[in-house]
Amino acid sequence: NLKGLLLHDLGLLLDIAPIQVTAATEWSIFHLLTMFIGRLELPGSMKPGPLDAANCVGTSVKGYSSEHIQKRLLKHLSYASGTSIGGLKFLRALDELVTVIMGDPTQFTFKYIPACPPGAAAFAISATMLALMSNLSVFDQLVKLANSVLKQYLEAVLDGVLVWDIFHGLAKLGSFATRAFDMEWAPSELFAMPEALDEFDALRSDIHLREAHIAKASTRHHLQTTRQLAEFLLAAEKHHMNSDSKSEFMVYLTSVGGSPFADHIHAFIRRAMIVRLPALVIACMDSRALSKCQDAVAREGMGMVIYCVPKLESHLIFVKYAFIPVLLSAAVDVVWVDFDTYILQNPTLSLQQARDAPERILPLRSRIRFGSSLFDNASHICSTAKICDPRSHWAHTVNGAHDSSSDGGVEMLVTEHWDAKCLNNGLFYVRATHRPLTFFIMYISQLYRNPYADNQNLFDAFLAHSTIDATVPEARPILRYALLDVGRKFACAEGHAGAPEGLITFHFWSADTKTRESVPGEISDNSTEMITARDGTQRVMKGAIASKRDLFDIFFGANSAMNGSVPNAAIAFIEQVKAPLPVWKGMCAVSAVGIEELLDENLLRGQQNLPDWSKETGAQGHGPTMAMPDETQKLGDQPAHCQGIPLQAWSAALRRIAELEDFSLLSPEEAWMLKTRLRSLDIGYLLSVESFESFGPERLTVELRGLLRA
């Protein structure tokens, strides 16, 4: 029968891999089940009915009935998305439910799951998607909970699969994956390495030992691809020694594929030759890119310096990192540079100087954490997140594998965004010693295991720079790294503060916004283009905006790009995007919040009032009534935040917190934070107090403390 078949096959899939992995495969299993299960002849126990047990009539969790949860999920599930603006409707509609119910999942886990397995499965899947949109640090816990419900109660879940739209939810979860499982890499590609770690580390600093190490791989390695790479490295280093005695030998690495990028391969290679990069490996992601790369190298006669390697069966994200371990195992330092980068000067000497004389070695081991974000100290969290009371600062210690290196030098060089704290991995340097090699093997392994991870956020979290990700293993080496100067040397199209003649590289990356934050005293050339964001920040138009396709034409399309000089149009664009140094560098925004800011900007530039996102996304109508701004009023003239909730309710909640503090059930710090949230008219905290007050002071304390730690 159909139910027996589903029970067997889904049980098998759950044994093979976690449910989020199955959802992310290219087989679209849950999409197919969503499309067809409603058309199949279902056994009686799987057919929906208003009084059927699968609807979980009479059950509830944290004050929300199953009927309420079910209506909320079914109404908004179709909006779930990590890329579409419709995702805001899903985020806003479910944020309160997930925050209250999962703030302390004790009741959900021990009471609601056994009472309503299909509802618990549907809710846990939706909570997992919400974590991907707003708080990655709890994704791992929530997805494990969803897996646990499905595995332990699979038969009961299948009884409610239609009324709770569970396959639809799993199909939506799969859409949040950044890629499918298509990794093409194996440790067998690495060069044979000495058993002693210090012996391997010594190879990079002794040219004769390294040459022997690479020469051995060029003739004895069992993989032809590794032998060919070793042959190229021998030729490239020999050429470098004969032509440049000032800089170290480093291998620059990039990847290219598709239009319009493949059309500019020859110009990119010509630029690499003009600035005299010591060696360049280009991973070609399709046959057209490979053909153009090989043709350009042959025409320029530079096969000893530039190596075109096919990488036709893997995802861009994996290609970006797949060659780093094998090059490091050759004891050769590596510099990754995104293909959408114009190299104005040879970066090698500047990278050497930044590595050997860093202004500051990171990461700091003792930090302050707020949510998924990391801050350096109290002044940093106060200036960046406006969280200035020390009682709200949570201490965080960065932990990792024991540092087994023999020196304290910098192992990586990285770049932050121009106006944000998180890393931009469009350019980075890696030292060829054993700890960075271990780091990147673990990093790409984690990318493979977790198709929901954003590679740049994970890169940041692996280095413990500005964010925390639950999927980062504590056993990784905590590399010593330093920041490159994105203001005056390693610039991008988002903004910089340098002169064209002083820049080393120019990355075509820029944010989707058309404005930037103004600095104090700045006056826009066009006063109509200065806008005020909802937080009061003044923003002005960027000096220039261009698509990536246009920038390739500007920098690589002109004849001057092939004859050695920087195109005049390129110099002009670099000058136009020059901007004052940012007043402060904020933490990187969650995608949904970023979407709101982008739409706000477009509305303000069009002289329109800002919408209230809770209202626009349909998140009202549940729990206590919240008043929405009147769109006919001007900003700043909105009515009070709450409507229909008497002040006595808020006062009673504040008194209850004070009583718990007097009974020493809450610490003074906890009580202060809770009272702050209530004075800010935080509806979730009021709801918790009123819902659990009747359970007694101990239980109420547990629930409130869970909210603080959520």
Disulfide bonds with the S-S distance in Angstrom:
Cys56-Cys116 1.88
Cys293-Cys308 1.95
Cys382-Cys388 1.93
Cys422-Cys588 1.54
